[in-house]
Amino acid sequence: MPRTVLSVLLAAGLLAAVTPPAAAAAKQTVVYVAPDGKAGATGTRTDPFATVEQARDALAGRTSARRPGLVYLREGVYQTARTIELSGPSNSYVTYAAYPGEQAELAGVTTLAPDKFRKLSDVPEGEAKWSARARVPGAAAAHVYVYDLAAEGIPTGEINKNGFNWQPRPFAPELITDDTAQTLAQYPNGAAKMDKTGLGVKEAPKGARDYFSDKTADGTTMPYEDMLKLPGPVYTAVDPAVVSRAATWAPPPGGAPDDTAYETDGWLAGYFGNNYANDRVRVASVSGSELRTQYPTMYAATDKWTSFVAQNMLSELDTEGEYYIDRREGAGTLYYYPPGGTVEGKEISLTSFDAPFFELENVHEVTLKGLRLNGTTGTGVRLLDAESCTMDGLEILNVSMDAIAIGEAADAITAVAEYRTSRGGHRNKVINSRLHDLGGGGVFTAGGDRDSLERGDHVVEHNEIYDFSKLATYTPAGYMYGVGNTFRYNHVHDAPHMASQIMGNDMEISHNRFENLVTHASDQGVIYAGRDYTYLNNVIAYNLFKDVGPDGNQAIYMDDGMSGMVVHHNVFDTAQHGLFYQSGHSNVASDNVFKDVTYIGHDKLYHEGGKRLPVANSKVVVERFNDMLKPGDGTGFTNTPANIGTWYRHYGRQYPNIRDWYVPADSKGQVCTAVGATECTDEHVWSDPDSVYVPSHNVLTRSVSIATGGFAYTDDAGGLSVKTFSPDFDSRNVKADSVAAAGFDPATGKFDARTTPLNSAEGFGPQWVREWNRTFTLEGIGPK
């Protein structure tokens, strides 16, 4: 800092030591920030800085582990227009905290002045920037208010191509009323979706997924920009109501734009080629009943899975809470149908910020504590190469992407072997926080090195995470990527998609409440992992999985080749499937309670459909296996002998046959593509328990089934099932018709030690009951 500033600070006593309550042995340097602070302030309690950046710069280079810094933010709203960057040793060992008992909010939202709203009927006719008003439905016009955003210099952003496996782009600004995100004008309204009875697929070009390396004949991936130029699907409006409405969703082919009659930036958003990964395409033109779209879908569109809304349509602004922003030629105008038909008495704002509130890069022991971060079209907080940093007691809301990102991901999609994470640092924590109303996920947790099994040791605990994945699927409350990270004592609830995705090793997911999840998806799980035989020793224990919906979902989804999962002491309450074993091996589920679950679980084998080679997604699962366990120089899809030795030592006891696992190949090392008489024999490919295609060493035991169906074995594998290769599978399953008969209390998750029949059941007994009641608890979950 400049010598003159330092002199002022010393003269003011700013750098005098104070004793923090939490660590009497440490000395802190304390500065203050307040909304009414001044640019030339000294940073004392009575002369606070105006910005967090001023406080940061005043402390730069003056803090250490022995003399940490503390920045107190006094109560109020701090309008945010740029990221607060904390970088390197000079910005380390500092806590940025709301002053005790006060609320400090960093706002990436621009509050819209109540007196600048006008009723649509009060806008003079003939003004060019309001020409789109002709599209407002007549029945709603009397309730619509407008706001000239451009006149206030308020950014309106744009709607980008986003969706599963597309490179994430910032989302368009969202309208927020009384801390609740409003709805971009759409058809149909509410939770309803269009299906094939409304729009039928007329032309379905290949999806972009067909042009990735694991699908192409030559193993190359189409350049991303070229992929965006692929044709989109063509639809035929079927329902007469849709035919009528869709006529205005875009101009006719080759027609001159006319914003008084046609939408200028309408989209279809939802599910196109499956029921688990969302996507969006722009409506390019409408001719009669035919709708042509711009941009490809990730998976080829099919009538079976059509489930989406027409979105960003001013002509569909007909319901309370809907809004539309006209971005045409810089119009910058907002149309809004407010709840109750009036803007009076409401706090209305627009997310105008498109970057993280804080970025912590290469810092040590930085803490953000007790702050409220409200509104960005990007990510809330980003940590890169950060060490031992703590996010404590934050409330992060109205964020379009992830609330907190620890580390970063490669541009490659998660479905291919090249996908990697990096820059995660070590020992970072997210604790005691509320993360909600998120377009993306809660905490992106990437840490540790899979090649060497170095741990990240990040911890996400005692948080409440809800109303997430509102704009994008595969954005869970807890991403578990890398090695050795922990997600525990969190309350995760009310979201359309998964709660956690595991892509790594030695993770712990424990003592969480997972409730009312995967509500708008199918073929999905509350916890999802797969496409890799080497994601080993991920422990899922002492969790409650409650109200998993709808049919077609499961609490724990072990996808293609997922192996080595350890699932114990969980309660599964109300779901179609508890567990899904799909083609992997050495997955162990023991000592779990299943209540009101249609099927305790089900399996799926590569053997299905006649033992076809190559197996499904073979390129990905083989390359990922080789990436960790095929000896080489560590380049390509190999790992070094030293690292592989570490793997064998680390996992040898838990998986004693890991040294013998193999991808079925011939004597030349070529992966088997057909069964032969001397090489790639049926035994070598389909029966040997060390073949990764064989679902061997799987365990399901000591289950308590209360009003729950049995395990649903596959019926399309020539009589083979997971039990064929693990004969003791689904052993010691105690069944009861009701919670009373089992002596089980769903409210506490505990058994009545006096009356439960488990006391005398084989494999259980009084000690098992005592141990369950001691270790399983639904108390203390969520923020402290």
Residue pairs with C-beta under 8 A, 6 or more apart in sequence:
1 57
1 58
1 60
1 61
1 62
5 58
8 42
9 15
9 42
9 43
9 58
12 42
12 43
12 44
12 47
13 44
14 29
14 30
14 31
14 42
14 43
14 44
14 58
15 29
15 62
17 27
17 28
17 29
17 67
18 27
18 28
18 30
19 27
19 28
20 26
20 28
20 70
26 66
26 67
26 68
27 66
27 67
28 67
28 68
28 69
28 70
29 59
29 62
29 63
29 67
29 68
29 69
29 70
30 69
30 70
30 71
30 72
31 43
31 44
31 48
31 49
31 55
31 58
31 59
31 69
31 70
31 71
31 72
32 43
32 44
32 45
32 48
32 49
32 55
32 71
32 72
32 74
32 99
33 43
33 48
33 49
33 50
33 51
33 52
33 54
33 55
33 71
33 72
33 73
33 74
33 78
34 48
34 49
34 50
34 73
34 74
34 76
35 50
35 74
35 76
35 77
35 78
36 48
36 50
36 76
37 47
37 48
37 49
37 50
37 51
37 54
38 47
38 49
38 50
39 50
39 54
41 47
41 48
41 49
41 50
41 54
43 49
43 54
43 55
43 58
48 74
49 55
49 58
51 78
52 71
52 73
52 78
52 84
52 96
52 106
53 84
55 71
55 96
56 71
56 84
56 86
56 91
56 94
59 69
59 71
59 91
59 94
60 90
60 91
61 90
62 69
63 69
63 92
63 93
63 94
64 92
64 93
65 93
65 364
65 365
67 93
68 93
68 94
68 95
68 365
69 93
69 94
69 95
70 94
70 95
70 97
71 94
71 95
71 96
71 97
72 97
72 98
72 99
73 96
73 97
73 98
73 99
73 104
73 371
74 99
74 102
74 104
75 98
75 99
75 102
75 103
75 104
76 104
76 105
77 105
77 107
78 104
78 105
78 106
78 107
79 107
79 110
80 106
80 107
80 108
80 353
80 357
80 376
81 353
82 355
83 355
83 356
83 357
83 358
83 359
84 357
84 358
84 359
85 359
85 361
86 94
86 358
86 359
86 360
86 361
86 363
86 366
87 359
87 360
87 361
87 362
87 363
88 361
88 362
88 363
89 362
89 363
89 364
91 363
91 366
92 363
92 364
92 365
92 366
93 364
93 365
93 366
94 366
94 367
95 366
95 367
95 368
95 369
96 358
96 366
96 367
96 368
96 369
96 371
97 367
97 368
97 369
97 370
97 371
98 104
98 369
98 370
98 371
98 372
103 372
104 370
104 371
104 372
105 371
105 372
105 373
105 374
106 357
106 371
106 372
106 373
106 374
107 349
107 374
107 375
108 351
108 352
108 353
108 357
108 373
108 374
108 375
108 376
109 176
109 349
109 350
109 351
109 352
109 353
109 374
109 375
109 398
110 152
110 154
110 349
110 350
110 352
111 347
111 348
111 349
112 147
112 154
112 334
112 348
112 349
112 350
113 152
114 343
114 344
114 346
114 348
116 147
116 148
116 152
117 145
117 146
117 147
117 336
117 343
117 348
118 145
118 146
118 147
119 142
119 144
119 145
119 146
120 133
120 136
120 141
120 142
120 144
120 145
120 146
120 335
121 141
121 142
123 130
123 133
123 146
129 148
129 150
129 326
129 331
129 332
129 333
130 146
130 331
130 333
131 259
131 260
132 259
132 260
132 264
132 314
132 326
132 328
132 331
132 333
132 335
133 146
133 335
134 260
134 261
135 248
135 259
135 260
135 261
135 262
135 263
135 314
135 315
136 144
136 314
136 315
136 317
136 335
137 315
137 316
137 317
137 318
139 318
140 317
140 318
140 319
140 337
143 320
143 337
143 338
143 341
144 317
144 335
144 336
144 337
145 335
145 336
145 337
145 338
145 343
146 333
146 334
146 335
146 336
147 333
147 334
147 336
148 332
148 333
148 334
149 156
149 325
149 332
149 333
149 334
149 350
150 156
150 330
150 331
150 332
150 333
151 332
154 332
154 350
154 352
155 173
155 352
155 354
156 172
156 173
156 325
156 327
156 332
157 170
157 171
157 172
157 173
157 354
157 377
158 172
158 327
159 171
159 172
159 265
159 267
159 312
160 169
160 170
160 171
160 172
161 169
161 228
161 280
161 281
161 282
161 295
162 168
162 169
162 171
162 280
162 471
162 472
163 277
163 278
163 279
163 280
163 298
163 472
163 473
164 277
164 278
164 279
164 298
164 472
164 473
164 474
165 208
165 209
165 277
165 298
165 413
165 414
165 415
166 208
166 279
166 298
167 224
167 411
168 401
168 440
168 472
170 354
170 377
170 378
170 400
170 401
171 377
171 400
171 401
171 439
171 471
172 184
172 325
172 377
173 325
173 350
173 351
173 352
173 377
174 181
174 182
174 350
174 351
174 375
174 377
174 398
174 400
174 439
175 181
175 182
175 323
175 334
175 336
175 348
175 349
175 350
176 182
176 348
176 349
176 350
176 351
176 375
176 398
177 321
177 338
177 339
177 346
177 347
177 348
177 349
178 346
178 347
179 347
179 374
179 397
179 398
179 437
180 437
181 398
181 437
181 470
182 321
182 322
182 323
182 336
183 319
183 321
183 322
183 323
184 311
184 312
184 322
184 323
184 324
185 311
185 312
185 313
185 314
185 316
185 317
185 318
185 322
185 323
185 324
185 335
186 309
186 310
186 311
186 312
186 313
186 316
186 322
187 194
187 245
187 309
187 310
187 313
187 316
188 194
188 309
189 318
189 319
189 322
190 319
191 520
193 270
193 307
193 308
193 309
194 242
194 306
194 307
194 308
194 309
194 310
195 306
195 307
196 238
196 303
196 304
196 306
197 238
197 239
198 237
198 238
198 239
198 241
198 242
198 306
199 235
199 236
199 237
199 238
199 242
199 246
199 291
199 306
200 235
200 236
200 238
200 303
200 306
201 233
201 234
201 235
201 236
201 301
201 302
201 303
201 306
202 233
202 234
202 235
202 236
202 290
203 231
203 233
203 234
204 233
204 300
204 301
204 302
205 230
205 231
205 232
205 233
205 296
205 300
206 230
206 296
206 300
207 273
207 296
207 297
207 298
207 299
207 300
207 301
208 222
208 227
208 230
208 296
208 297
208 298
209 215
209 298
209 299
209 415
210 216
210 300
211 221
211 222
211 227
211 230
212 221
212 222
212 413
212 415
212 416
213 219
213 220
213 221
213 416
213 418
213 619
214 415
214 416
214 417
214 617
214 619
214 620
214 623
215 619
216 222
219 619
221 416
224 411
227 296
228 295
228 296
230 295
230 296
231 296
232 281
232 282
232 284
232 292
232 293
232 294
232 295
232 296
232 297
233 272
233 281
233 293
233 297
233 300
233 301
234 290
234 291
234 292
234 293
235 290
235 291
235 293
236 289
236 290
236 291
237 243
237 246
237 289
237 290
237 291
238 289
243 289
245 310
245 315
245 316
246 286
246 289
246 291
246 310
247 286
248 261
248 262
248 263
248 286
248 315
249 262
249 263
249 266
249 283
249 286
249 291
249 310
249 313
249 315
250 262
250 263
250 266
250 283
250 284
250 285
250 286
250 291
251 257
251 258
251 261
251 262
251 285
251 286
252 285
252 286
252 287
253 285
253 287
253 292
254 285
255 262
255 285
257 264
259 326
259 328
262 286
263 283
263 312
263 313
263 314
263 315
264 326
264 327
264 328
265 282
265 312
265 327
265 328
266 282
266 283
266 310
266 311
266 312
266 313
267 280
267 281
267 282
267 283
267 310
267 311
267 312
268 280
268 281
268 283
268 293
268 308
268 309
268 310
268 311
269 278
269 279
269 280
269 308
269 309
269 311
270 278
270 279
270 280
270 307
270 308
270 309
271 277
271 278
271 279
271 305
271 306
271 307
271 308
272 279
272 281
272 297
272 298
272 299
272 301
272 302
272 305
272 306
272 308
273 279
273 297
273 298
273 299
273 300
273 301
273 302
273 305
274 299
274 305
274 523
275 305
275 307
275 521
275 522
275 523
275 552
276 473
276 521
276 522
276 523
276 524
277 298
277 299
277 473
277 474
278 472
278 473
279 297
279 298
279 299
280 295
280 311
281 293
281 294
281 295
281 296
281 297
282 293
282 294
282 295
283 291
283 292
283 293
283 294
283 310
284 292
284 293
284 294
285 291
285 292
286 292
310 316
312 324
313 324
314 324
314 326
314 335
316 322
317 323
317 324
317 335
317 337
318 337
319 337
320 337
320 338
320 339
320 340
320 341
321 337
321 338
321 339
322 336
322 337
323 334
323 335
323 336
323 337
324 334
324 335
324 336
325 332
325 333
325 334
325 335
326 332
326 333
326 334
326 335
334 350
336 343
336 348
338 346
338 348
339 346
349 375
351 375
351 376
351 377
351 398
351 400
352 375
353 375
353 376
353 377
353 378
354 376
354 377
354 378
355 376
355 378
355 379
356 376
356 378
356 379
356 380
356 381
356 382
356 405
357 373
357 376
357 380
357 381
358 368
358 373
358 381
358 382
359 381
359 382
359 383
359 384
360 366
360 381
360 382
360 383
360 384
360 386
360 389
361 383
361 384
361 385
361 386
362 384
362 385
362 386
363 386
363 387
363 389
364 386
364 387
364 388
364 389
365 387
365 388
365 389
365 390
366 386
366 389
366 390
367 389
367 390
367 391
367 392
368 381
368 390
368 391
368 392
368 394
369 390
369 392
369 393
369 394
370 392
370 393
370 394
371 394
371 395
372 394
372 395
372 396
372 397
373 380
373 381
373 394
373 395
373 396
373 397
373 399
374 395
374 396
374 397
374 398
375 397
375 398
375 399
376 398
376 399
376 400
376 401
377 400
377 401
378 399
378 400
378 401
379 399
379 401
379 402
379 403
379 404
379 405
379 440
380 396
380 399
380 402
380 403
380 404
380 435
381 391
381 394
381 396
381 403
381 404
381 405
382 404
382 405
382 408
383 389
383 404
383 405
383 406
383 407
383 425
383 428
384 407
384 408
384 423
384 425
385 423
385 424
385 425
386 406
386 425
386 428
387 425
387 426
387 427
387 428
388 426
388 427
388 428
389 425
389 428
389 429
390 428
390 429
390 430
390 431
391 404
391 428
391 429
391 430
391 431
391 433
392 429
392 431
392 432
392 433
393 431
393 432
393 433
393 783
394 430
394 433
394 434
394 435
395 433
395 434
395 435
395 436
396 403
396 404
396 433
396 434
396 435
396 436
396 438
397 434
397 435
397 436
397 437
397 438
398 437
399 437
399 438
399 439
399 440
400 438
400 439
400 440
400 471
401 438
401 439
401 440
401 472
401 475
402 438
402 440
402 441
402 442
402 443
402 444
402 475
402 479
403 435
403 438
403 440
403 441
403 442
403 443
403 465
403 468
404 430
404 435
404 442
404 443
404 444
405 443
405 444
406 424
406 425
406 428
406 430
406 443
406 444
406 445
406 446
406 447
406 458
407 421
407 422
407 423
407 424
407 425
407 444
407 445
407 446
407 447
407 481
407 482
408 421
408 422
408 423
408 446
409 419
409 420
409 421
409 444
409 446
409 481
410 418
410 419
410 420
410 421
410 422
412 418
412 419
412 420
413 419
414 474
414 503
415 531
415 620
416 620
417 619
417 620
417 623
417 624
417 627
417 637
419 503
421 446
421 481
421 482
421 503
422 446
423 446
424 445
424 446
424 447
424 448
424 456
424 458
424 481
424 482
425 447
425 456
426 447
426 455
426 456
426 457
426 458
427 456
427 457
427 458
427 459
428 447
428 458
428 459
429 458
429 459
429 460
429 461
430 443
430 458
430 459
430 460
430 461
430 463
431 459
431 460
431 461
431 462
431 463
432 462
432 463
432 783
432 784
433 463
433 464
433 783
434 463
434 464
434 465
434 783
435 442
435 443
435 463
435 464
435 465
435 466
435 468
435 477
436 464
436 465
436 466
436 467
436 468
437 467
437 470
438 467
438 468
438 469
438 470
438 475
439 469
439 470
439 471
439 472
439 475
440 468
440 469
440 471
440 472
440 475
441 468
441 469
441 475
441 476
441 477
441 478
441 479
442 460
442 463
442 465
442 468
442 476
442 477
442 478
442 492
443 460
443 463
443 465
443 477
443 478
443 479
443 487
444 479
444 481
445 456
445 458
445 460
445 478
445 479
445 480
445 481
445 482
445 485
445 487
446 456
446 479
446 481
446 482
447 455
447 456
447 457
447 458
447 481
447 482
447 483
447 484
447 485
448 454
448 455
448 456
448 457
448 482
448 483
448 484
448 485
448 504
448 505
448 506
449 482
449 483
450 482
450 483
450 504
450 505
450 534
450 628
451 628
451 634
451 639
451 640
451 643
452 643
452 646
453 483
453 484
453 505
453 506
453 643
453 646
453 647
453 650
454 483
454 484
455 483
455 484
455 485
455 506
456 482
456 483
456 484
456 485
457 484
457 485
457 486
458 485
458 486
459 485
459 486
459 488
460 478
460 485
460 486
460 487
460 488
460 490
461 486
461 487
461 488
461 489
461 490
462 489
462 490
462 780
462 781
462 782
462 783
462 784
463 490
463 491
463 782
463 783
464 490
464 491
464 492
464 493
464 782
464 783
465 477
465 478
465 490
465 491
465 492
465 493
466 491
466 492
466 493
466 494
466 495
467 494
467 495
468 475
468 476
468 477
468 495
469 475
469 476
469 495
469 496
469 497
469 498
470 495
470 496
473 496
473 497
473 521
474 497
474 498
474 501
475 497
476 497
476 498
476 499
476 500
476 501
476 528
477 490
477 492
477 495
477 499
477 500
478 487
478 490
478 492
478 499
478 500
478 509
479 500
479 501
479 503
480 487
480 500
480 501
480 502
480 503
480 504
480 507
480 509
480 538
481 503
481 504
482 503
482 504
482 505
483 504
483 505
483 506
484 505
484 506
484 507
485 504
485 507
485 508
486 507
486 508
486 509
486 510
487 500
487 507
487 508
487 509
487 510
487 512
488 508
488 509
488 510
488 511
488 512
489 510
489 511
489 512
489 780
489 781
489 782
490 512
490 513
490 781
490 782
491 512
491 513
491 515
491 781
491 782
492 499
492 500
492 512
492 513
492 514
492 515
492 517
493 513
493 514
493 515
493 516
493 517
494 515
494 516
494 517
494 519
495 516
495 517
495 518
495 519
496 518
496 519
496 520
496 521
497 517
497 518
497 520
497 521
497 524
498 517
498 518
498 521
498 524
498 525
498 526
498 527
498 528
499 512
499 514
499 517
499 526
499 527
500 509
500 526
500 527
500 528
501 527
501 528
501 529
502 509
502 527
502 528
502 529
502 535
502 538
503 529
503 532
503 535
504 535
504 538
505 534
505 535
505 536
505 537
505 538
506 536
506 537
506 538
507 538
507 539
508 538
508 539
508 541
509 527
509 538
509 539
509 540
509 541
509 543
510 539
510 540
510 541
510 542
510 543
511 541
511 542
511 543
511 777
511 780
511 781
512 543
512 544
512 781
513 543
513 544
513 546
513 778
513 781
513 782
514 526
514 527
514 543
514 544
514 545
514 546
514 548
514 555
515 544
515 546
515 547
516 546
516 547
516 549
517 526
517 547
517 548
518 524
518 525
518 526
518 548
518 549
518 553
519 549
519 550
521 553
522 550
522 551
522 552
522 553
523 552
523 553
524 552
524 553
524 554
524 557
525 553
525 554
525 555
525 556
525 557
525 580
526 545
526 548
526 553
526 554
526 555
526 556
527 540
527 555
527 556
527 557
528 557
528 559
529 535
529 538
529 557
529 558
529 559
529 562
529 565
530 557
530 558
530 559
530 560
530 561
530 562
530 582
530 584
531 559
531 560
531 561
531 562
531 617
531 620
531 621
531 624
532 561
532 562
532 621
532 624
532 625
533 561
533 562
533 563
533 584
533 585
533 621
533 624
533 625
533 661
533 692
534 563
534 624
534 625
534 627
534 628
534 629
535 562
535 563
535 564
536 563
536 564
536 586
536 651
536 654
536 655
537 564
537 566
537 651
537 654
538 564
538 565
538 566
539 566
539 568
540 556
540 565
540 566
540 567
540 568
540 570
541 566
541 567
541 568
541 569
541 570
542 569
542 570
542 775
542 776
542 777
543 570
543 571
544 570
544 571
544 573
544 749
544 778
545 555
545 556
545 570
545 571
545 572
545 573
545 575
545 578
546 571
546 573
546 574
547 573
547 574
547 575
548 554
548 555
548 572
548 574
548 575
548 576
549 575
550 576
551 576
551 598
552 576
553 575
553 576
553 577
554 575
554 576
554 577
554 578
554 579
554 580
554 601
554 602
555 570
555 572
555 575
555 577
555 578
555 579
556 565
556 567
556 578
556 579
556 580
557 580
557 582
558 565
558 579
558 580
558 581
558 582
558 584
558 587
559 580
559 582
560 582
560 583
560 584
560 616
560 617
560 620
560 621
561 582
561 583
561 584
561 621
561 625
561 692
562 582
562 583
562 584
562 587
563 584
563 585
563 586
563 587
563 692
564 584
564 586
564 587
564 651
564 654
564 655
565 584
565 587
565 588
565 589
566 588
567 579
567 587
567 588
567 589
567 590
567 592
568 588
568 589
568 590
568 591
568 592
569 591
569 592
569 772
569 775
569 776
570 592
570 593
571 592
571 593
571 595
571 746
571 749
571 776
572 578
572 592
572 593
572 594
572 595
572 597
573 595
573 596
573 597
573 746
574 595
574 596
574 597
575 596
575 597
575 598
576 597
576 598
576 599
577 597
577 598
577 599
577 600
577 601
577 602
577 712
578 592
578 594
578 597
578 599
578 600
578 601
578 708
579 589
579 600
579 601
579 602
579 700
580 601
580 602
580 603
580 604
581 587
581 601
581 602
581 603
581 604
581 695
581 698
581 700
581 722
582 603
582 604
583 604
583 605
583 606
583 615
583 693
583 695
584 695
584 698
585 689
585 692
585 694
585 695
585 696
585 697
585 698
585 725
586 655
586 696
586 697
586 698
587 698
587 699
588 698
588 699
589 601
589 699
589 700
589 701
589 703
590 699
590 700
590 701
590 702
590 703
591 702
591 703
591 768
591 772
592 702
592 703
592 704
593 703
593 704
593 706
593 744
593 749
594 600
594 703
594 704
594 705
594 706
594 708
595 706
595 707
595 708
595 739
595 744
595 746
596 706
596 707
596 708
597 705
597 708
597 709
598 708
598 709
599 708
599 709
599 710
599 711
599 712
600 700
600 703
600 705
600 708
600 709
600 710
600 711
600 730
600 733
601 700
601 711
601 712
602 711
602 712
602 713
602 714
603 695
603 711
603 712
603 713
603 714
603 721
603 722
604 714
605 695
605 714
605 717
605 720
605 721
605 722
606 615
606 616
606 693
606 695
607 686
607 717
607 718
607 720
608 714
608 716
608 717
609 716
609 717
610 718
611 675
611 682
611 685
611 686
611 718
613 672
613 673
613 674
613 675
613 680
613 685
614 671
614 672
614 673
615 621
615 693
618 671
621 692
622 663
622 671
623 637
624 637
625 661
625 663
625 692
626 637
626 638
626 663
627 637
627 638
627 639
628 639
628 644
628 647
629 639
629 644
629 647
629 661
630 637
630 638
630 639
631 638
631 639
631 640
631 641
631 644
632 638
632 639
632 640
633 640
634 640
634 643
639 647
647 658
648 658
648 659
651 658
652 658
652 659
655 697
657 689
657 690
657 697
660 690
661 690
661 692
662 690
662 691
662 692
663 671
663 691
663 692
664 671
664 672
664 680
664 684
664 685
664 691
664 692
664 693
665 671
665 672
665 680
666 672
666 676
666 679
666 680
667 679
672 679
672 680
672 684
672 685
673 680
674 680
675 681
675 682
675 685
675 686
684 691
685 691
685 693
686 693
686 694
687 694
688 694
689 696
689 697
689 725
690 696
694 725
695 722
695 725
695 726
696 725
696 726
697 725
697 726
698 722
698 725
698 726
698 729
699 726
699 728
699 729
700 711
700 729
700 730
700 731
701 728
701 730
701 731
701 732
701 763
702 731
702 732
702 733
702 763
702 764
702 768
703 730
703 732
703 733
703 734
704 733
704 734
704 736
704 742
704 744
704 758
705 733
705 734
705 735
705 736
706 735
706 736
706 737
706 738
706 739
706 741
706 742
706 744
707 736
707 737
707 738
707 739
708 735
710 730
710 733
711 729
711 730
713 721
713 722
713 723
714 720
714 721
714 722
722 729
723 729
723 730
731 763
732 761
732 762
732 763
732 764
734 742
734 757
734 758
734 761
734 764
736 742
736 744
736 757
739 745
739 746
741 757
742 751
742 756
742 757
742 758
743 751
743 752
743 754
743 755
743 756
743 757
743 758
744 750
744 751
744 752
744 756
745 751
745 752
747 778
748 777
748 778
749 776
749 777
749 778
750 772
750 773
750 776
751 758
751 769
751 772
751 773
753 759
753 766
753 769
753 770
753 773
756 769
758 764
758 765
758 768
758 769
759 765
759 766
759 769
